[in-house]
Amino acid sequence: MSPSAALMPVSPHDTGIAEVAALSGRLTYLCMCLTLCWGVLAATGWVRRFSGQDALRTGHVLLAAFTLATGTLHGLAFLFLEDDPFGVTDLLVPFYNGTPRHALGIAGLELVIAVSVTAGLRRAREGRWLRFHQAGYLAIGLLAVHAWLGAVADGHLAVVWLAGITVLVPPVLLSVLRVLPAPVLARAGLIAASPADQSPEPATLRVDVDSQRCHAYGVCQSEAPQVFQLGQDGQLEYEKRPEAQEVPNVRAAARACPMRAIHLLGATR
């Protein structure tokens, strides 16, 4: 579909297809925002702090599956247009038809699919998937821009702008808070300062992981890769007495563990 055709009214033959594409696109927008929110809340352990219950990774996976399903339906709907149909190549190759907003949507959806595939193979990759998993932030950014450009091109911006902003604000806020250091959040009054953070680092620190609580999500490895490692069998291996320079990273890993399975023991100087 050319840029000029995107601004033309939908023909009577394609009205139903256009409505399916619009509805599935809006559901994708909602699901991806909820997926990001739940993922951040689960990865940081904030769900447990707010509710007293351990975060369930299943919720994040389920929301991601809905995002993939609705996003795929949104793309496939264009194949059924009668007057100005998309080709398979148009849906798979960004910028093939020269429309930037379509290219952003294609790239974003393909990146989400790639992130989901690597997440499914995480045990075989010894937790290295976590680095690429963070590309999900970029994917959601691309899809959000695609959705807003689509609303502008289709003349729906006046109808959906308020809902779009309302839904997008929480994931953007959580994403910003996710990358801020814990001391910054404590100074801002968003989290309580840990007594351990206010005292000198211990002369010796011993790490103990509750194997019954640990679900091998790999969050600790992303925070302290020199101390925590997921093996090929999916079992967590870790240094029980880390080096002094690794103590701040180990504390960050203990804070980030969604299952609260990491216990730190040691005497302060």
N, C-alpha and C positions, 0 to 999 in steps of 0.2 A: 504494500500500500504506500503510495507516494505521500509526501507531506501535504500536498494540496488536497489529496483525496481524504486525508484524515480530518480535514476541516469541513468536508461536505456532509450533508445529511445522509443518514443510512437509508438505503433503498428499502422498500417494503419487503423484498425477498429476504433481507438480512436482518430485519428488526429483532427477531427472536434470538438469533446468534449474537447480535450486539448486546442484548440484555444479559445473556448468559456470560459473555465475556466481561461485562461491567460488574455483574454480581460476584463472579469468581475472583475478579481482580480486587474488589473491595474486601472480600473474605481473606484473600492472601495477605493484604496489607494489615488487617487486624491480627491474623494468626502469626505473622512474622514479628510484630511488635510484642505480642504476648510471649512468643518463644524466647525472644531476647530478654524480656523482663524475668521470666522464670529461670532462664539459664544463669543470669547474673545473681539472682537471689539464692539459687541453689549452690552455685560455685563459691560464693562468699560465706555461706552459712547464715545469711540474714533471715532466711525463712525460719530457721530454728530459733533465732533470737526473738523474732516477732511472735511466733506461735508456740514455741516450746516443743515443736515436733521436728524430727529430722526431715530434710528435704528429700523428695522422691525424684530420682532422675527420670523415672518413667513419665512424669508429667512433662518434662522438657522434651523428651523424645516424641511423645504423643503430639504435642503442639507443633514440633518440627515436621512430623509426618503430615499433619493437616496443611501446613504451609506448602509443602511439596505437592500435595494432592490438588489443592485449589490453584496453585500457581501453574501446574501442568495443565489443568483443565482450562485455565485462562488462555494459555498459549495455543492449545489444540483447537479451541473454539474458532480461531481465525482460519483454520484450514477448511472450514465448512462455509465460509462466505461464498456466495454465488456470483455477485457482480464484480467484486475485486478481491479474490481470494489470495491468501498467502501461500507460498510454496514451502515445502519442508526445509529447503535451504534458507529461506527467509527467517524461519523460526530457530535455526541452529547456528547461523553465522552472524555475529554482530556486524552492523553497518553494511550488510549485504544489500539492503534496499535503500541505504542512504538516509535513514531516519534516526537521528540520535536517541530519541526517547525509546524507540524500539530496541536499539542496540543496548541501552542501559538495562532494560528489562531482561533481555536475553542473557547478557553477561551476568547479571545478578542471580537469575534463576540457575544458570549453569554452575555458578560458584557455590550456591546453596547445595546443589546436588553433590558437587565434589566434596564439600565439607561433610555432608551426611555419609558419603561412602567411606571417607577416611575415618570417621567416628566409628563406623561399624567394624573397621579393621584395626582399631586402636591396639588391641592386645597383641596382634602380630607385628606391630611396629614399635613395640616397647614404649608406648606413650608419646612417641614423637609427633603423633597426630595432633597433640594439643597446640603446637605452634601454628599449624595450618588451620586448626579449628577456629582460631582467632580471626581468620579471614571472613568469618560470618558477619562481623561488624561491617566490613566493607560491602559485603553482599546486601545487607539490609539497607545500607546507605544508597546503593545503586537502585534498589527496588523502590525505595521511598521517592527518590528523584523521578524515576520512571512513572510512578503513580501520579505525582503532582503535575508533571508535564502532560500526562495523558488527560488529567482533569481539565487542564487549560485548553488543550487541543480539542477536546470534545464538548467544551462549553459547560462542564459540570462543576467548575471550581467554586462557584457561588453556593452550590448545594452541599459540597462535601468538605469545604475548607475548615469549618469549625470542628467537625468530627475528626478530620485528618490530623489537625494540630493536637486535639485532645488525646488522641490515641498515641501520637508520636512523642509527646513530651515525656512520659514515664521512661520509655526505653532509652531516650537520649540522656536523661538525668542519671539513670542507673549506670549507663555506660561510662559517663564522666566520673561518677563516684567509684566505679570499679577500678579505674587506673590511678586514682589518687592514693598516696601512701597513707597508712593508718594514722600516723601522727598528725597529718593534716586534717583528717576527718575528726580526730579527737579534739584538736584545737578549735575546730568549727562547731563542736558540740554535737556532732551527728552520731558519734559512738562514744562509749565510756572509755577513758584511758585505762589501759591495762596496768595493774600494779607492777608487773614485770617490766613494762616499758619505762616506768618511772624510776626504777632502781638500776644500779649498775649491772652490767652483764655478768652472769655467773662465771666463776673461775673454771668450773667444769659443768658441763650440761649433758644429761643422759636422755636419750630419746626412746620412748616406748610407744608402740603402736598396738592398739587393741585389734587383733585380727578378726574378732567377731563383729566389730562395728565397721571396719574398713571394707569398702566396696570397690576399691581399686579404680577410683575415678581418675586418678593421676593429677589432681589439682596440686598436691604437695610437690610433685616432681616439677611442675611449672614454676613453683616458687623457689625451690631449693634443689635443683637438678644434681648437685654434687653430693647430696645426702640421700635423696629418695629416688629410686629407680623402679619402674615397672618391668618385670622380666617378660620373656617371651610366653611364659605360661600364665601371665596375668597376675602373678603374685608380686606383692610389694617387697622390695629389698631396700634396706636403709642402714645408715651408719648409726650405731647406738651412741657413740661418743664423737660428735662432729668437731671439726676444728673451730677455734675461737672465731675466725673470720666468717664462719658459716652460721653463727648463732642468730644474727638478725634475720637471715633467710629462713632458718628453721622456725623461728617464732612466727614469721609471716605465713609459713606453710601450716602451722598449727591453727592459726586464726582462720585460714581460708578453708580448712578441711570441712566439707559440708556435713560429715558424719561425726565430727568431733572425736576422731579416733586417735589423734596424736596427743600424747602426754609428755610434758617436759619436766624433768626432775633435775635439781642441781642447787648447790649452795652459792649464794652471792658472795662477792669479795667482802 
